[in-house]
Amino acid sequence: MSALDGRVALVTGGSSGIGRAAALRLAAHGASVAVHGIDTAEAEAVADELRAAGAEAIGLAGHIGDAEVANDAVRATVETFGRLDTLVAAAGIQRYGDVVETTEAVWDEVFDVNVKGVFLAVKAAAPHLRESDGGSVVIVASVQGSAAQSDVVAYSAGKGALLALTRALAVDEARHGVRVNSVSPGSVDTPMLRSSAALLSDGTDAGVEGVLANWGTAHALGRIAKAEEVGEVIAFLAGPGASFMTGADVVVDGGLLARLPAPMPSKED
């Protein structure tokens, strides 16, 4: 038997990037998966991919920052599969700007998805997770909740809020037998990261690859992550192997935060 046989997971932001990778890894470990995204066709495409691999899956869509959408996603998951054991909150957007450049509308847009969307998804899922024998939540945060690049004031603030939310939820839900953890990835090869790289380059494939390679050098391992590498950690946190982990933030950053930026002479010099 696989670690997640008989378990049911709902993945918000599951139609792309880290969310999609998490859905694939959860299904590979035996879970039935509800894939939730902003676009119906994209969510259904990932669900089709899971079904083609032999998993049970459905596709769902809507703006996760809307309480009715979050409630409907949970309701559809439970009606389809009969239960809900794991919520992976991976929906997120990136916007750039310092505090002067960032408009109130942009700030609200980022927090509506990246923070409120997680709150609403957990709020809707919690009654069902409490009924599970080992319910779990995995929140996709970021290293930018602990450190920041320049010009990401809204994004970094939102990810920091998710780290605090993870701890608060873990404390509250422990008495109900529900574990809550987060993952903080570094740079991960996703459509969102590639869109960011395109903004900072000439937009050509070569230009994007050059920016991604440059970002990779900041990580001790010398590269950016593959989405499935983060997805595998999420699947672990969702499963029985992490049964005594709650309130934790698991950094999946290839040594990005471990490395001091002060330059040292090369050993080859």
Backbone as CSV, one residue per row, in Angstrom:
resi,resn,N_x,N_y,N_z,CA_x,CA_y,CA_z,C_x,C_y,C_z
1,MET,0.837,-1.205,0.000,0.000,0.000,0.000,0.868,1.249,0.000
2,SER,0.382,2.290,-0.690,1.069,3.560,-0.676,0.666,4.344,0.570
3,ALA,1.471,5.341,0.921,1.283,6.068,2.174,-0.058,6.772,2.264
4,LEU,-0.623,7.183,1.125,-1.851,7.959,1.136,-3.036,7.219,0.528
5,ASP,-2.950,5.918,0.439,-4.080,5.132,-0.060,-5.326,5.401,0.782
6,GLY,-6.438,5.659,0.098,-7.691,5.892,0.795,-7.873,7.299,1.312
7,ARG,-6.868,8.145,1.143,-6.944,9.520,1.609,-7.431,10.432,0.489
8,VAL,-7.975,11.571,0.866,-8.507,12.535,-0.092,-7.870,13.894,0.167
9,ALA,-7.396,14.528,-0.901,-6.747,15.834,-0.787,-7.406,16.845,-1.706
10,LEU,-7.502,18.068,-1.234,-7.906,19.215,-2.041,-6.696,20.113,-2.175
11,VAL,-6.346,20.458,-3.408,-5.187,21.310,-3.667,-5.652,22.593,-4.327
12,THR,-5.578,23.713,-3.612,-5.867,24.990,-4.243,-4.615,25.471,-4.965
13,GLY,-4.807,26.173,-6.067,-3.658,26.504,-6.905,-3.092,25.271,-7.576
14,GLY,-3.933,24.247,-7.723,-3.463,22.945,-8.193,-3.323,22.814,-9.691
15,SER,-3.691,23.848,-10.430,-3.641,23.731,-11.890,-2.304,24.133,-12.481
16,SER,-1.363,24.596,-11.646,-0.101,25.083,-12.184,0.981,25.044,-11.118
17,GLY,2.216,25.032,-11.546,3.353,25.232,-10.654,3.456,24.238,-9.519
18,ILE,3.735,24.758,-8.320,3.919,23.913,-7.142,2.635,23.170,-6.799
19,GLY,1.479,23.819,-6.961,0.212,23.145,-6.679,-0.002,21.938,-7.568
20,ARG,0.263,22.094,-8.851,0.138,20.963,-9.774,1.095,19.842,-9.374
21,ALA,2.334,20.200,-9.063,3.314,19.187,-8.658,2.858,18.469,-7.394
22,ALA,2.274,19.211,-6.457,1.769,18.582,-5.230,0.643,17.616,-5.547
23,ALA,-0.268,18.022,-6.441,-1.372,17.139,-6.816,-0.839,15.840,-7.425
24,LEU,0.151,15.953,-8.283,0.739,14.772,-8.920,1.397,13.852,-7.898
25,ARG,2.126,14.431,-6.948,2.825,13.612,-5.971,1.837,12.974,-4.981
26,LEU,0.812,13.716,-4.572,-0.200,13.144,-3.684,-0.893,11.961,-4.353
27,ALA,-1.229,12.129,-5.619,-1.870,11.035,-6.355,-0.924,9.852,-6.509
28,ALA,0.350,10.132,-6.765,1.328,9.051,-6.912,1.460,8.242,-5.629
29,HIS,1.218,8.885,-4.490,1.284,8.194,-3.200,-0.060,7.593,-2.796
30,GLY,-1.061,7.655,-3.691,-2.304,6.933,-3.461,-3.530,7.761,-3.157
31,ALA,-3.395,9.081,-3.040,-4.542,9.908,-2.671,-5.467,10.158,-3.850
32,SER,-6.743,10.348,-3.552,-7.680,10.928,-4.507,-7.552,12.437,-4.371
33,VAL,-7.607,13.150,-5.499,-7.249,14.569,-5.467,-8.288,15.431,-6.167
34,ALA,-8.714,16.491,-5.475,-9.505,17.555,-6.093,-8.551,18.684,-6.434
35,VAL,-8.460,18.990,-7.716,-7.543,20.019,-8.216,-8.328,21.309,-8.396
36,HIS,-7.972,22.334,-7.636,-8.677,23.609,-7.734,-7.762,24.675,-8.322
37,GLY,-8.257,25.394,-9.332,-7.494,26.470,-9.947,-8.396,27.617,-10.321
38,ILE,-7.814,28.658,-10.862,-8.598,29.815,-11.258,-9.318,29.581,-12.580
39,ASP,-8.787,28.674,-13.395,-9.335,28.412,-14.731,-9.846,26.977,-14.810
40,THR,-11.087,26.811,-15.256,-11.705,25.487,-15.303,-10.942,24.532,-16.206
41,ALA,-10.589,24.982,-17.411,-9.910,24.108,-18.362,-8.562,23.638,-17.822
42,GLU,-7.830,24.545,-17.163,-6.518,24.166,-16.628,-6.666,23.168,-15.480
43,ALA,-7.642,23.384,-14.606,-7.860,22.445,-13.506,-8.285,21.079,-14.018
44,GLU,-9.162,21.068,-15.017,-9.593,19.802,-15.604,-8.448,19.090,-16.304
45,ALA,-7.544,19.852,-16.908,-6.402,19.239,-17.597,-5.513,18.483,-16.614
46,VAL,-5.287,19.071,-15.433,-4.482,18.373,-14.429,-5.245,17.163,-13.896
47,ALA,-6.550,17.303,-13.683,-7.353,16.160,-13.234,-7.308,15.038,-14.260
48,ASP,-7.378,15.389,-15.544,-7.261,14.380,-16.609,-5.913,13.677,-16.535
49,GLU,-4.879,14.441,-16.276,-3.523,13.877,-16.157,-3.458,12.878,-15.012
50,LEU,-4.080,13.209,-13.897,-4.087,12.305,-12.752,-4.889,11.042,-13.046
51,ARG,-6.049,11.229,-13.684,-6.872,10.059,-14.016,-6.154,9.144,-15.001
52,ALA,-5.433,9.738,-15.942,-4.690,8.933,-16.915,-3.621,8.091,-16.238
53,ALA,-3.143,8.570,-15.095,-2.127,7.831,-14.338,-2.751,6.843,-13.355
54,GLY,-4.088,6.737,-13.351,-4.769,5.755,-12.524,-5.342,6.273,-11.229
55,ALA,-5.273,7.596,-10.991,-5.787,8.165,-9.754,-7.237,8.612,-9.931
56,GLU,-7.930,8.779,-8.825,-9.240,9.409,-8.834,-9.030,10.909,-8.672
57,ALA,-9.669,11.709,-9.533,-9.442,13.148,-9.484,-10.616,13.896,-10.082
58,ILE,-10.811,15.134,-9.604,-11.772,16.049,-10.195,-11.111,17.411,-10.343
59,GLY,-11.614,18.200,-11.278,-11.142,19.554,-11.466,-12.191,20.549,-11.004
60,LEU,-11.764,21.585,-10.291,-12.653,22.620,-9.781,-12.024,23.981,-10.056
61,ALA,-12.851,25.022,-10.112,-12.294,26.332,-10.436,-13.066,27.456,-9.770
62,GLY,-12.384,28.595,-9.636,-12.974,29.795,-9.075,-11.937,30.585,-8.310
63,HIS,-12.293,31.789,-7.906,-11.399,32.675,-7.161,-11.400,32.267,-5.700
64,ILE,-10.286,31.723,-5.222,-10.235,31.145,-3.881,-10.366,32.213,-2.805
65,GLY,-10.214,33.489,-3.157,-10.420,34.560,-2.199,-11.880,34.873,-1.944
66,ASP,-12.773,34.118,-2.545,-14.224,34.260,-2.376,-14.707,33.120,-1.472
67,ALA,-15.356,33.449,-0.378,-15.779,32.433,0.594,-16.696,31.393,-0.030
68,GLU,-17.591,31.816,-0.901,-18.505,30.868,-1.535,-17.749,29.876,-2.407
69,VAL,-16.732,30.370,-3.112,-15.913,29.484,-3.953,-15.178,28.466,-3.089
70,ALA,-14.587,28.915,-1.980,-13.879,28.003,-1.077,-14.829,26.951,-0.509
71,ASN,-16.000,27.391,-0.087,-16.987,26.446,0.454,-17.433,25.441,-0.602
72,ASP,-17.648,25.920,-1.820,-18.080,25.032,-2.907,-17.002,23.999,-3.237
73,ALA,-15.741,24.420,-3.193,-14.646,23.498,-3.494,-14.596,22.360,-2.483
74,VAL,-14.725,22.706,-1.218,-14.724,21.678,-0.171,-15.951,20.790,-0.308
75,ARG,-17.109,21.405,-0.546,-18.352,20.631,-0.681,-18.249,19.637,-1.840
76,ALA,-17.745,20.095,-2.977,-17.624,19.213,-4.142,-16.657,18.074,-3.880
77,THR,-15.578,18.365,-3.159,-14.598,17.325,-2.834,-15.229,16.240,-1.964
78,VAL,-15.942,16.661,-0.924,-16.545,15.697,-0.002,-17.687,14.940,-0.671
79,GLU,-18.475,15.622,-1.490,-19.563,14.938,-2.193,-19.037,13.899,-3.174
80,THR,-17.892,14.180,-3.783,-17.325,13.252,-4.763,-16.637,12.066,-4.108
81,PHE,-15.846,12.346,-3.079,-14.984,11.300,-2.511,-15.411,10.827,-1.123
82,GLY,-16.378,11.505,-0.513,-16.897,11.057,0.763,-16.163,11.544,1.987
83,ARG,-15.053,12.254,1.801,-14.266,12.706,2.938,-13.236,13.726,2.470
84,LEU,-12.540,14.342,3.429,-11.416,15.218,3.118,-10.392,15.061,4.221
85,ASP,-9.177,14.682,3.840,-8.119,14.425,4.811,-6.997,15.461,4.769
86,THR,-6.773,16.043,3.601,-5.644,16.964,3.441,-6.050,18.158,2.600
87,LEU,-5.650,19.337,3.056,-5.756,20.545,2.249,-4.359,21.053,1.963
88,VAL,-4.051,21.251,0.694,-2.815,21.914,0.300,-3.198,23.285,-0.251
89,ALA,-2.761,24.335,0.417,-3.091,25.697,0.015,-1.908,26.275,-0.763
90,ALA,-2.000,26.177,-2.084,-0.872,26.572,-2.932,-1.188,27.742,-3.849
91,ALA,-2.416,28.245,-3.832,-2.767,29.339,-4.731,-2.008,30.600,-4.344
92,GLY,-1.450,31.273,-5.341,-0.720,32.498,-5.042,-0.420,33.294,-6.292
93,ILE,-0.237,34.598,-6.119,0.153,35.483,-7.214,1.346,36.315,-6.774
94,GLN,2.074,36.852,-7.747,3.248,37.689,-7.488,3.029,39.053,-8.124
95,ARG,3.292,40.087,-7.372,3.258,41.443,-7.894,4.488,42.187,-7.381
96,TYR,5.015,43.119,-8.192,6.243,43.813,-7.838,5.980,45.267,-7.486
97,GLY,6.851,45.823,-6.636,6.786,47.226,-6.279,7.224,47.462,-4.848
98,ASP,7.839,48.635,-4.613,8.146,49.006,-3.240,6.906,49.639,-2.621
99,VAL,7.034,50.153,-1.402,5.850,50.619,-0.678,5.200,51.827,-1.356
100,VAL,5.985,52.650,-2.051,5.417,53.802,-2.742,4.751,53.381,-4.043
101,GLU,5.403,52.491,-4.770,4.883,52.051,-6.065,3.663,51.134,-5.928
102,THR,3.596,50.382,-4.835,2.504,49.430,-4.652,1.217,50.171,-4.299
103,THR,0.240,50.045,-5.156,-1.038,50.699,-4.894,-1.837,49.893,-3.874
104,GLU,-2.828,50.556,-3.298,-3.713,49.860,-2.365,-4.425,48.717,-3.062
105,ALA,-4.776,48.913,-4.324,-5.472,47.864,-5.080,-4.582,46.637,-5.266
106,VAL,-3.303,46.861,-5.565,-2.370,45.739,-5.731,-2.154,45.029,-4.401
107,TRP,-1.979,45.803,-3.330,-1.826,45.205,-2.000,-3.021,44.303,-1.678
108,ASP,-4.215,44.811,-1.898,-5.435,44.037,-1.611,-5.530,42.811,-2.519
109,GLU,-5.126,42.955,-3.783,-5.161,41.822,-4.708,-4.270,40.692,-4.222
110,VAL,-3.049,41.035,-3.802,-2.103,40.017,-3.336,-2.613,39.345,-2.062
111,PHE,-3.067,40.139,-1.099,-3.532,39.559,0.158,-4.830,38.788,-0.024
112,ASP,-5.649,39.198,-0.979,-6.915,38.510,-1.221,-6.683,37.066,-1.636
113,VAL,-5.689,36.837,-2.469,-5.372,35.481,-2.926,-4.425,34.781,-1.956
114,ASN,-3.295,35.423,-1.674,-2.209,34.745,-0.972,-2.468,34.506,0.509
115,VAL,-3.282,35.348,1.130,-3.547,35.202,2.570,-5.018,34.873,2.833
116,LYS,-5.911,35.730,2.363,-7.337,35.472,2.589,-7.763,34.164,1.942
117,GLY,-7.229,33.859,0.764,-7.569,32.608,0.092,-7.204,31.392,0.910
118,VAL,-6.057,31.456,1.599,-5.654,30.348,2.472,-6.583,30.267,3.677
119,PHE,-6.849,31.411,4.301,-7.759,31.450,5.451,-9.121,30.851,5.102
120,LEU,-9.683,31.272,3.971,-11.012,30.786,3.590,-10.999,29.295,3.275
121,ALA,-9.946,28.821,2.614,-9.862,27.399,2.287,-9.766,26.552,3.550
122,VAL,-8.925,26.989,4.496,-8.808,26.240,5.754,-10.112,26.309,6.545
123,LYS,-10.731,27.463,6.579,-11.993,27.626,7.304,-13.057,26.670,6.775
124,ALA,-13.140,26.548,5.448,-14.126,25.654,4.845,-13.774,24.188,5.074
125,ALA,-12.478,23.887,5.036,-12.041,22.489,5.125,-11.993,21.959,6.556
126,ALA,-11.778,22.846,7.529,-11.492,22.411,8.900,-12.517,21.442,9.487
127,PRO,-13.838,21.669,9.347,-14.777,20.704,9.942,-14.588,19.284,9.428
128,HIS,-14.222,19.145,8.170,-14.017,17.812,7.593,-12.655,17.247,7.986
129,LEU,-11.644,18.098,8.039,-10.324,17.639,8.457,-10.362,17.144,9.899
130,ARG,-11.179,17.775,10.726,-11.303,17.355,12.119,-11.951,15.974,12.252
131,GLU,-12.733,15.591,11.255,-13.367,14.268,11.266,-12.442,13.180,10.750
132,SER,-11.359,13.579,10.102,-10.402,12.620,9.555,-9.545,12.042,10.668
133,ASP,-9.088,10.841,10.473,-8.146,10.253,11.412,-6.731,10.645,10.970
134,GLY,-6.398,11.879,11.228,-5.080,12.368,10.831,-5.165,13.444,9.766
135,GLY,-6.065,14.409,9.945,-6.191,15.491,8.985,-4.950,16.370,8.963
136,SER,-4.687,16.968,7.814,-3.492,17.803,7.696,-3.716,18.946,6.721
137,VAL,-3.003,20.036,6.977,-2.971,21.189,6.097,-1.521,21.481,5.774
138,VAL,-1.242,21.741,4.502,0.093,22.189,4.096,-0.078,23.499,3.340
139,ILE,0.536,24.543,3.863,0.448,25.881,3.281,1.737,26.183,2.530
140,VAL,1.607,26.644,1.298,2.794,27.003,0.522,3.130,28.461,0.810
141,ALA,4.164,28.661,1.603,4.667,29.991,1.921,5.838,30.297,0.983
142,SER,6.900,30.860,1.493,8.062,31.199,0.652,9.209,31.641,1.545
143,VAL,10.435,31.490,1.051,11.574,32.073,1.763,11.395,33.580,1.905
144,GLN,10.569,34.180,1.038,10.369,35.619,1.116,9.436,36.016,2.259
145,GLY,8.970,35.041,3.021,8.327,35.339,4.286,9.335,35.542,5.394
146,SER,10.574,35.122,5.162,11.638,35.242,6.161,12.723,36.228,5.751
147,ALA,12.887,36.422,4.457,13.851,37.380,3.899,13.224,37.920,2.626
148,ALA,13.747,39.024,2.134,13.075,39.644,0.985,14.062,40.104,-0.076
149,GLN,13.617,39.972,-1.326,14.262,40.679,-2.407,13.784,42.124,-2.367
150,SER,14.301,42.956,-3.245,13.782,44.310,-3.353,12.500,44.296,-4.183
151,ASP,11.633,45.257,-3.894,10.438,45.511,-4.696,9.424,44.375,-4.677
152,VAL,9.276,43.725,-3.527,8.246,42.679,-3.386,7.481,42.880,-2.081
153,VAL,7.163,44.126,-1.767,6.641,44.428,-0.440,5.338,43.699,-0.140
154,ALA,4.418,43.646,-1.093,3.136,42.981,-0.839,3.312,41.466,-0.769
155,TYR,4.056,40.919,-1.694,4.265,39.466,-1.730,4.979,38.988,-0.471
156,SER,6.065,39.661,-0.098,6.829,39.252,1.069,6.004,39.370,2.345
157,ALA,5.243,40.459,2.474,4.389,40.622,3.652,3.339,39.521,3.735
158,GLY,2.764,39.168,2.592,1.762,38.115,2.573,2.332,36.764,2.956
159,LYS,3.508,36.454,2.460,4.122,35.167,2.794,4.530,35.116,4.261
160,GLY,4.958,36.255,4.813,5.233,36.295,6.247,3.980,36.047,7.056
161,ALA,2.866,36.587,6.591,1.593,36.343,7.270,1.242,34.864,7.267
162,LEU,1.571,34.166,6.191,1.267,32.735,6.128,2.071,31.938,7.153
163,LEU,3.300,32.355,7.428,4.091,31.660,8.445,3.443,31.818,9.823
164,ALA,2.953,33.024,10.124,2.263,33.244,11.396,0.939,32.485,11.432
165,LEU,0.228,32.488,10.316,-1.037,31.765,10.240,-0.825,30.266,10.456
166,THR,0.239,29.721,9.894,0.554,28.300,10.081,0.695,27.966,11.558
167,ARG,1.444,28.794,12.279,1.654,28.531,13.705,0.340,28.641,14.484
168,ALA,-0.452,29.679,14.193,-1.710,29.864,14.910,-2.678,28.715,14.661
169,LEU,-2.774,28.304,13.393,-3.650,27.179,13.061,-3.177,25.891,13.717
170,ALA,-1.865,25.683,13.728,-1.324,24.454,14.326,-1.699,24.352,15.797
171,VAL,-1.606,25.470,16.508,-1.941,25.476,17.932,-3.431,25.192,18.131
172,ASP,-4.269,25.843,17.349,-5.712,25.671,17.512,-6.196,24.289,17.092
173,GLU,-5.659,23.780,16.001,-6.186,22.538,15.431,-5.592,21.282,16.053
174,ALA,-4.541,21.431,16.839,-3.924,20.250,17.455,-4.917,19.482,18.318
175,ARG,-5.772,20.203,19.006,-6.747,19.521,19.879,-7.791,18.752,19.087
176,HIS,-7.868,19.035,17.793,-8.795,18.302,16.919,-8.077,17.227,16.109
177,GLY,-6.794,17.038,16.382,-6.024,16.013,15.678,-5.599,16.403,14.280
178,VAL,-5.637,17.705,13.966,-5.261,18.183,12.636,-3.888,18.848,12.710
179,ARG,-2.987,18.424,11.851,-1.653,19.015,11.783,-1.626,20.113,10.710
180,VAL,-0.875,21.187,10.977,-0.754,22.296,10.025,0.713,22.678,9.908
181,ASN,1.243,22.553,8.700,2.628,22.912,8.432,2.709,23.754,7.165
182,SER,3.849,24.365,6.960,4.068,25.125,5.732,5.372,24.692,5.089
183,VAL,5.503,25.000,3.817,6.771,24.846,3.115,7.177,26.215,2.597
184,SER,8.468,26.499,2.653,8.996,27.760,2.143,10.022,27.457,1.052
185,PRO,9.567,27.448,-0.191,10.502,27.199,-1.285,11.369,28.427,-1.576
186,GLY,12.525,28.156,-2.182,13.310,29.217,-2.800,12.785,29.422,-4.207
187,SER,13.673,29.659,-5.144,13.256,29.829,-6.537,12.902,28.464,-7.127
188,VAL,11.711,28.374,-7.708,11.211,27.112,-8.258,10.792,27.338,-9.707
189,ASP,11.139,26.419,-10.576,10.825,26.553,-11.997,9.333,26.338,-12.213
190,THR,8.590,27.425,-12.193,7.139,27.404,-12.386,6.777,28.467,-13.412
191,PRO,5.567,28.404,-13.953,5.136,29.477,-14.856,5.209,30.852,-14.217
192,MET,4.915,30.962,-12.916,4.968,32.255,-12.246,6.394,32.788,-12.201
193,LEU,7.365,31.930,-11.897,8.756,32.373,-11.854,9.238,32.751,-13.249
194,ARG,8.822,31.992,-14.257,9.223,32.307,-15.619,8.606,33.630,-16.090
195,SER,7.403,33.916,-15.630,6.805,35.214,-15.958,7.608,36.341,-15.326
196,SER,8.056,36.132,-14.094,8.887,37.128,-13.432,10.210,37.307,-14.176
197,ALA,10.805,36.192,-14.604,12.068,36.266,-15.332,11.898,37.001,-16.657
198,ALA,10.738,36.819,-17.286,10.481,37.507,-18.552,10.407,39.017,-18.350
199,LEU,9.850,39.450,-17.212,9.767,40.877,-16.911,11.144,41.500,-16.724
200,LEU,12.096,40.687,-16.274,13.422,41.191,-15.950,14.454,40.882,-17.029
201,SER,13.988,40.428,-18.196,14.883,40.114,-19.303,14.292,40.696,-20.576
202,ASP,14.867,40.295,-21.715,14.323,40.765,-22.989,13.101,39.966,-23.424
203,GLY,12.692,39.001,-22.587,11.493,38.227,-22.877,11.706,37.039,-23.783
204,THR,12.880,36.917,-24.379,13.161,35.766,-25.233,13.419,34.539,-24.367
205,ASP,13.330,33.357,-24.990,13.610,32.127,-24.242,15.011,32.156,-23.650
206,ALA,15.963,32.622,-24.432,17.347,32.687,-23.954,17.476,33.670,-22.798
207,GLY,16.769,34.804,-22.906,16.821,35.790,-21.835,16.232,35.259,-20.545
208,VAL,15.096,34.566,-20.644,14.461,33.978,-19.462,15.369,32.935,-18.832
209,GLU,15.955,32.068,-19.665,16.849,31.032,-19.134,18.055,31.646,-18.451
210,GLY,18.539,32.765,-18.983,19.676,33.431,-18.368,19.345,33.976,-16.987
211,VAL,18.158,34.569,-16.841,17.744,35.081,-15.538,17.565,33.926,-14.556
212,LEU,16.935,32.836,-14.990,16.732,31.689,-14.106,18.071,31.092,-13.664
213,ALA,19.007,31.006,-14.596,20.329,30.473,-14.254,21.028,31.383,-13.258
214,ASN,20.887,32.682,-13.444,21.506,33.629,-12.521,20.895,33.500,-11.137
215,TRP,19.566,33.401,-11.062,18.925,33.190,-9.768,19.392,31.885,-9.131
216,GLY,19.629,30.884,-9.946,20.099,29.611,-9.414,21.416,29.716,-8.680
217,THR,22.271,30.628,-9.111,23.583,30.759,-8.473,23.484,31.251,-7.035
218,ALA,22.364,31.858,-6.655,22.197,32.313,-5.273,21.957,31.155,-4.318
219,HIS,21.547,30.005,-4.842,21.274,28.828,-4.029,22.565,28.014,-3.893
220,ALA,22.792,27.470,-2.707,24.030,26.714,-2.484,24.167,25.547,-3.453
221,LEU,23.056,24.961,-3.861,23.096,23.844,-4.804,23.322,24.306,-6.237
222,GLY,23.315,25.614,-6.472,23.697,26.148,-7.767,22.627,26.124,-8.834
223,ARG,21.366,25.927,-8.442,20.281,25.876,-9.425,18.972,26.200,-8.734
224,ILE,17.937,26.458,-9.536,16.595,26.592,-8.978,15.973,25.206,-8.862
225,ALA,14.902,25.110,-8.090,14.262,23.814,-7.847,13.325,23.432,-8.981
226,LYS,13.098,22.145,-9.113,11.997,21.636,-9.922,10.750,21.620,-9.042
227,ALA,9.597,21.901,-9.635,8.359,21.945,-8.852,8.099,20.621,-8.144
228,GLU,8.434,19.513,-8.790,8.153,18.220,-8.172,8.993,17.976,-6.917
229,GLU,10.138,18.652,-6.789,10.940,18.509,-5.578,10.217,19.112,-4.379
230,VAL,9.509,20.204,-4.597,8.694,20.794,-3.535,7.430,19.963,-3.328
231,GLY,6.848,19.479,-4.424,5.658,18.644,-4.324,5.878,17.403,-3.485
232,GLU,7.049,16.818,-3.569,7.348,15.616,-2.789,7.396,15.929,-1.302
233,VAL,7.934,17.081,-0.942,7.959,17.480,0.470,6.537,17.713,0.976
234,ILE,5.708,18.329,0.152,4.301,18.542,0.525,3.602,17.212,0.766
235,ALA,3.819,16.256,-0.119,3.201,14.939,0.042,3.671,14.269,1.332
236,PHE,4.938,14.437,1.668,5.444,13.880,2.926,4.736,14.508,4.121
237,LEU,4.614,15.842,4.118,3.965,16.522,5.234,2.500,16.111,5.371
238,ALA,1.869,15.761,4.260,0.471,15.338,4.289,0.297,13.939,4.842
239,GLY,1.336,13.152,4.852,1.215,11.734,5.147,1.621,11.325,6.541
240,PRO,1.543,10.026,6.824,1.804,9.508,8.163,3.254,9.625,8.599
241,GLY,4.173,9.782,7.647,5.571,9.938,8.015,5.856,11.213,8.772
242,ALA,4.932,12.188,8.668,5.098,13.475,9.355,4.106,13.597,10.515
243,SER,3.736,12.469,11.115,2.649,12.450,12.094,2.935,13.256,13.361
244,PHE,4.190,13.569,13.662,4.501,14.374,14.848,5.014,15.764,14.463
245,MET,4.709,16.179,13.252,5.098,17.508,12.795,3.871,18.398,12.694
246,THR,3.886,19.497,13.421,2.855,20.522,13.258,3.430,21.861,13.684
247,GLY,2.964,22.930,13.037,3.486,24.262,13.317,4.857,24.508,12.730
248,ALA,5.321,23.611,11.883,6.664,23.733,11.322,6.634,24.407,9.957
249,ASP,7.707,25.108,9.649,7.933,25.604,8.306,9.139,24.870,7.742
250,VAL,8.920,24.107,6.690,9.998,23.326,6.085,10.572,24.128,4.919
251,VAL,11.810,24.513,5.050,12.479,25.325,4.024,13.010,24.401,2.936
252,VAL,12.575,24.644,1.710,12.981,23.827,0.563,13.629,24.781,-0.438
253,ASP,14.855,25.202,-0.133,15.430,26.323,-0.872,16.827,26.082,-1.418
254,GLY,17.271,24.828,-1.440,18.585,24.543,-2.012,19.714,25.291,-1.341
255,GLY,19.534,25.672,-0.082,20.578,26.377,0.654,20.586,27.877,0.447
256,LEU,19.504,28.432,-0.092,19.455,29.869,-0.362,19.612,30.692,0.912
257,LEU,18.832,30.380,1.954,18.897,31.151,3.184,20.134,30.817,4.019
258,ALA,20.740,29.675,3.767,21.918,29.267,4.539,23.172,30.022,4.135
259,ARG,23.170,30.546,2.923,24.393,31.149,2.384,24.458,32.641,2.685
260,LEU,25.567,33.077,3.276,25.812,34.497,3.473,26.230,35.128,2.149
261,PRO,25.777,36.358,1.873,26.091,36.973,0.577,27.508,37.504,0.465
262,ALA,28.255,37.557,1.578,29.614,38.097,1.509,30.481,37.235,0.604
263,PRO,31.121,37.821,-0.416,31.923,37.015,-1.346,33.208,36.522,-0.702
264,MET,33.600,35.329,-1.078,34.843,34.737,-0.607,35.697,34.394,-1.827
265,PRO,37.028,34.396,-1.670,37.871,34.004,-2.805,37.591,32.576,-3.226
266,SER,37.639,32.317,-4.517,37.435,30.962,-5.001,38.596,30.074,-4.599
267,LYS,38.287,28.811,-4.285,39.351,27.859,-3.952,40.259,27.588,-5.142
268,GLU,39.737,27.895,-6.345,40.544,27.670,-7.542,41.550,28.799,-7.749
269,ASP,41.352,29.958,-7.050,42.257,31.105,-7.223,43.602,30.853,-6.578
